[in-house]
Amino acid sequence: MALLVRPLLRRLLDRPAAGGHPLLALLALGSGVLLSAWTASRLGVHPAVGAFVFGLVMPRDVAQELRHAVEAPLRNAGALFVPVFFALTGLSVDLGGPGFAGLAAASAFLAVAWGSRIAGVRVAARLVGVPRHEAVAVAVLLDTKGLGEVVILTIGRDVGIIGDRLFTILLVAAVAATLPVNPLVRRLARSHRAPAGDAAALAHQQPNPAGTTVEGPGGKLPH
């Protein structure tokens, strides 16, 4: 891919950058993504890996105007098809399959993940002098699974590395770990800003000693 496809893409992308319309480049990139995904599937690899490799070998030194013109439709296509992928993934999940034991295992995975990350980050933060609230925020962010883990779990199930039961358990744990991250980080940020804001307001209200000056909008004013 790097030796053959990358030089070909550079020549193709430089041609419309010289003054033509980027539609040809967009069609070439779309066809290349589909062809790479199909080739990866024929080789026994998940199609997402082939599309990812195609994105890696794309040249980065093309004209900025062309890059923006091509990336915008690709992002719009991603916004359209990514929800479809996750909808299909959700349809393939059987929450009743693992049963109570499976849900207990997912809860155990989640508890161990949260506990180990928070403890590890707290210890490291204490060693390097990072404030407590920042350490907790980093630990919470480390528990973000996001889209990547769902894709990896789907690939593992499709190629037969994990079964449907383990797939459901790990997926439930990943989603449960990701959902509270945003609210927790916002709450940590608010709780840290509130004392600092109160201290600043209190310092602003302290009376100045007699004979000193304070800064006003127009400069120094006598107190």
Residue, then its C-alpha position, 0 to 999 in steps of 0.5 A: m500500500a505504501l509503495l504502490v497506492r501512496p504514489l498513485l494517490r499523490r499523482l491523482l490528487d495533485r492533478p485536480a489541485a492544479g485547477g480542476h474539480p476535486l470530484l475526481a479525487l473524491l470518487a477515487l478516494g471513495s473507491g479506494v476505501l471500498l476496494s481496501a475494505w473488500t481486499a482486507s475482507r478477502l484476506g480474512v481481516h475485518p473491512a474496517v482495518g482495510a479502510f483504516v490502512f487506506g487512510l494511513v497511506m493517503p498523502r498529507d502534502v496535497a493542497q489545503e483547498l483540495r484536502h478541505a474539499v475532499e474531507a468534508p464529504l467524507r466526514n458527512a458520509g461518516a456521520l451518516f454511516v457510523p450510526v448505522f454501524f452502531a445500530l447494527t451492533g446494538l441489534s446483535v447484542d442479546l442482553g438476556g443471553p449472559g443472564f445474571a452471572g454475565l451482568a455480575a461479571a460485567s459489573a466486576f469488570l467495571a469495578v476493577a477497571w474504575g478502582s485500578r485506574i483511580a488508585g494508580v493515577r492517585v499514586a502517580a499524581r502524589l509522586v509528581g505533585v499533581p493536584r487531587h482534582e486533576a488526578v481524579a479527572v485523568a482517572v475518569l478520562l482513562d475509563t473512556k472506552g468510546l467508539g474504538e472498543v466497540v469496533i474492536l469487540t465487533i471485529g473480535r466477535d466477527v473473526g471468532i476470537i470471542g463469543d456472543r456471550l463474552f461480547t455482550i458482557l464486554l460491550v455492556a461494561a464498555v458502554a457503562a464505563t463511558l456514559p458517566v465520564n462527561p458528567l463526572v468531568r464537568r462536575l469535577a471542573r465546577s467543584h474546582r472552580a467554585p472555591a477559587g471563584d469564592a476566594a477571588a471574590l473575597a479577596h476583592q471585597q477586602p478593604n485596603p489599608a488607609g492611604t493606599t490606592v486601588e486600580g480602577p477603570g481609569g487608573k489608580l484611584p485614592h482609597 
